[in-house]
Amino acid sequence: MRLNSKKETQKMRKVNMRIFPIYKKLAWDYLFFYTIDFLFLTQVKGISAANVVLKSTFNAFFGIFMQIPANIIVEFLGRKNGIILGNILNCFYMVIIMLSRNLVDLIFAELICSIAFSIKNIAEPSLLNESIPPSRYKSKIYSKISAKGAAGYYLFGLLSKIIAGFLFPINGYLPFICSLVVLLIVTILSLGFIEPVEKKKKNINELLGKKQLKDVQEGFIYVLKSERLKALILCAALISSLLTILNNYYVSLLEDLEISSIIIGTISAIATFISSYASKKQEEFHKKFRNKTLTIISFIISITTIIAGICGLKTSGHLIWLVIIVIMNFLRYFGHGMYYTIIDRYLRNFTNEKIDTKIFATCNLFSGIIRVITGFSASFLLDKTTTANCMIIVGIIFTIVYLLMQRYMSKRVGLKPEEYSKEEVKYDETRGTVLFVS
């Protein structure tokens, strides 16, 4: 019996570790969608730029309330079935976007999207984490597999954005049909995963009972007691918030400068290639900067935002300013690719199956709260002034915030394993070995 169990576990690990990077290349986020979605909603659907920015804010707003339900869903359905459900919901999201007519429709779409990604953002990293055998190299293996998937996604993103840029002038709906087809393929691909954690049979009443809610609560309390995790989650929330704002701000800035959809798509495609390159280089970047890695990434993003905004004020009649804006966008994408590959790796250090989903859920929860606050502010600013002015204001504010964040993180993140308290590493499944830590 033990032999069969061991064989089954080995098969599970082999299958999941083989499928995951292929899956992530297509499923990490929407293909044929970003950049073009802003143009589609403003030009085809006639929705204001401020309301399109507000759309992303509602996604974050719903995400705040979805983290505990999403965690319960994953615990009930399992990691594999949670991933499948999330992908099915994403298919519905794409259909709703194509049928949308106003802000109310977009808000409903973002509710569906928020549920989907709340589930996926908990289930996907946890499935990979539990599929890798415990060892001193687990963090490195996790990072390598995740980075391989991310690099592939960025390359597919590059091609999809170029294609979407050419398809959009023909028919604004064509890029979204392509995106829906990819989502259907991703849903089928996710059926190939094997559930890595054996679930005890529970009915819905047991799941929603006091014991389950208490388990979730205890997990969140542990995260909030951990100085290391609090610092990482704060950093993740602040960086992801600015990246979310800039997804729309850069497109809005180029649209203000009357750049065609084909050129915008091409610029975005090249930027995606840069993200792919950054994700592949995350190991070297981490080794070089160690506990300053996230701080450096944050300053790259915020300072380039200021420079792009200043150049946006001066662009009229001067190609050089437009070139600088594009370069700043490329640097922003470098930070984007580096950040999203590294952050999951840092969060999952010192974890096991009992706590990993709670950590990812807590990170998503606090990121959502910060994104709501910053998103409403970004939308308000865009309704009152030009995109260039907005980028200058937002860039300065975030640079100051990142300076304060760096001081807070300096004594909490990047320590040696033995320098952390027993409480910090009590879920460490490789205790007694030397870990590759953030």
Number of C-alpha atoms within 10 A of each C-alpha: 6 7 8 9 10 11 12 14 18 14 14 20 21 14 15 22 21 13 16 24 23 18 22 22 23 22 24 19 17 18 26 28 21 20 22 24 23 22 24 22 23 17 13 15 15 12 19 16 22 20 20 20 26 24 23 23 29 23 25 30 24 22 29 23 16 23 27 21 16 26 24 20 19 23 20 21 17 19 29 22 20 26 26 23 20 23 25 16 18 26 21 16 22 22 15 17 20 19 14 18 15 15 16 11 14 26 20 18 24 24 18 22 23 29 22 26 25 29 28 24 23 26 29 19 21 26 27 19 27 21 24 21 13 14 15 16 16 18 22 16 17 21 23 19 18 25 28 20 25 31 26 23 26 28 20 19 28 26 19 25 28 21 19 32 26 19 20 21 13 10 12 22 18 18 24 24 16 17 19 22 13 18 24 14 14 23 21 13 17 22 12 14 22 21 19 22 17 7 12 8 9 12 10 9 9 13 16 16 11 11 11 16 16 12 14 20 14 14 19 19 13 15 21 16 12 17 18 20 23 19 20 21 25 17 23 23 20 20 27 19 23 22 19 17 23 23 18 22 25 24 25 23 21 20 16 13 13 10 12 14 23 19 14 22 26 21 20 27 25 20 25 27 24 25 31 29 20 27 30 23 16 21 18 11 15 16 11 11 12 16 19 16 19 25 19 14 19 28 20 19 25 27 18 22 31 24 18 26 25 17 21 24 14 14 16 11 8 10 10 12 19 19 14 17 23 19 16 23 23 21 22 27 26 23 25 25 28 28 22 20 26 21 17 21 22 20 20 22 23 20 20 18 15 12 21 24 30 26 23 23 27 25 26 23 24 21 24 28 20 22 30 23 14 19 26 21 18 26 22 16 18 22 16 11 10 16 26 25 19 23 28 22 16 21 24 15 13 23 19 12 14 21 13 11 19 17 11 15 21 14 13 18 21 18 15 12 20 10 10 16 11 11 10 19 17 12 17 18 16 18 14 10 12 13 19 14 19 23
